[in-house]
Amino acid sequence: MAIGARHARILDHSPAVTTQAPNRLTPMRFVIAFGLISALGDFVYEGARSITGPYLATFGASAALVGFITGAGEAVALVFRFWTGKLSDRTQQHWTQSIAGYAMTMVSVPLMAVAWTLWPAAVLTITERFGKAVRTPARDTMLAQASVDIGRGHAFAVHEALDQSGAFVGPLVVALAIALGGGSRWGFAILVVPGIAAMFVIFRLRRAVPAPEAYEHAAQARRKDLELEPSHLPARFWWYAGYTSLNMLGFATFAVLAYHLQVQHVVKEAVIPIVYAVAMGMAALGALGSGRLYDRIGLRGLVVVPLLTAIVPFLSFSTMPAVIWIGAAVWGLGLGMHESTMRAAVADLVPPSRRGAGYGTFTAIYGLTWMAGGTLFGVLYGHSVGSVEIFVVITQVVALIAFVPVALGSGGRRGL
C-alpha cells in the first residue's frame, strides 16, 4: 500500500502496557466464542426479521411502507456506525459498546409481541437495528485484532458461519411457534430466551478476554518488518465502499421478499420463516467459501456478488414455490459474502488506528443506498415485478464497472 511521507508514521510494535488480566483464550477460540454470541443474537433478531414484513402487513402496511420501514431500519443499523465507529476508536471501550448494543436488541425484539399498532412496531424494528449500529464497529474491531495470525477471511468467515447458524435456527423456531397456533406475537415473545443466553455468554467472554488488542500487539511484536500507517482512509477504501454501496442498492431486504410470498400466497405463512432459514444456511456456506477465497486471491473473488444479486429478483419474485426456494438460496449466498468477506476486507484496507472509523464509514455509505434500495423495491414492486428486475440488472452492471479499479492490483490479502 503506497503511503505519502507526510501522512505516515511508524507502527509501535511493542505490546501495549495494560493492568488488565491476560486473555485466557487463543485468538481462534475467541473468534468461535464471539461466533456463539452472534449466533444467539441472530437467533433473536433474524427470527424476528423472518416475520417482520408479514407482521407489519397485518397492521395494514403497504409494500412500499414495509420497504421503507425495513429499509430505514437497515439504514439506521448501517449509517449510525459512522459515529459509533469513531466512538469506538476514540474511547477504545470496545467491550462496553458491544454489550450495550446487544442489550438494546435483546430487549427490543421481545417487545414486538406487545406492539398493538403499526408505529410502535415500526419504532421497535428500527430500535433493534440501532442496537446493531452500536455494537458492530466495536465487535468487528475486536475480531480484526484477533484475526492477524488466523487470516482475515478465515476468521470473519468462521464467525459469520456461526452467526448464520443462529439465523438458521431462529426462523425455524418462530415458524414452529406460528404452526402450533401461537401466531406472530408468540414467535416474538419466545425470542427472549436466546436473548438472555446471549447476554450471559458475552459477559463471560468479557471476563475471559479483557484485552483483545493484545492479540494484535503480540503478532506485531513478532514481525521483523515495520509498516507505515496512513493517517487517513486510503483511496482504495473509498472505491471499495462505493462498489459495495452500488451492489446494496439492488440487494433486496428479505422483508420485501417475504411480503411478496405473503400477499401472493406463494407459500403458507408458517413456511415463510423456513424460506428465510434456508437463506441463512446458504449464507453460512457462502461466508466460509468466500472467506477462504479472499485469503487466497483477495478482492477479486468478490466479483461474483453482483452476479448473484442480479438474478435474485428473477427467482425470488416468482409465483412458483420451487423457484422461490432457489431464490432464497442465491439471496443467502450473496448475504453471506456481504456479511463476512466484505467486512474482512475493510480491516485490510484501513490502518489499525482507524479501524472503527473505517467500519463505521464503510457501512454508513452503503447503508444509505440500502435504505433507498429497500424503498425503491417496494415502490417498483407495486408497479410490476419486471420493473424490479430491470432496476436490479442496471445497478449491478454499474457495480461491476465500479469494481474494476478495486480489483486491479489485488493479488491476495497481502496485496491490499
GIPE-V476982 format. One line per field, one symbol per residue. burial: b if it has 9 or more other C-alpha atoms within 8 Angstrom, else e. Layout:
burial->???
//
This chain:
burial->eebeeebbeeeeeeeeeeeeeebeeebbebbbbbbbbbbbbbbbbbbbbbbbbbbbbeeebebbbbbbbbbbbbbbbbbbbbbbbbbbbeeeebbebbbbbbbbbbbbbbbbbebeebebbbebbbbbbbbbbbbbbbbbbbbbbbbbebbbbbbbbbbbbbbbbbbbbbbbbbbbbbbeebbbbbbbbebbebbbbbbebbbebbebbbebbbbbbbbbbeeeeeebbbbebbeebbbbbbbbbbbbbbbbbbbbbbbbbbeeebbeebbbbbbbbbbbbbbbbbbbbbbbbbbebbbbbbbebbbbbbbbbbbbbbbebebbbbbbbbbbbbbbbbbbbbbbbbbbbbbeebbbbbbbbbbbbbbbbbbbbbbbbbbbbbeebebbbebbbebbbbbbebbeebbeebbbbebb
//
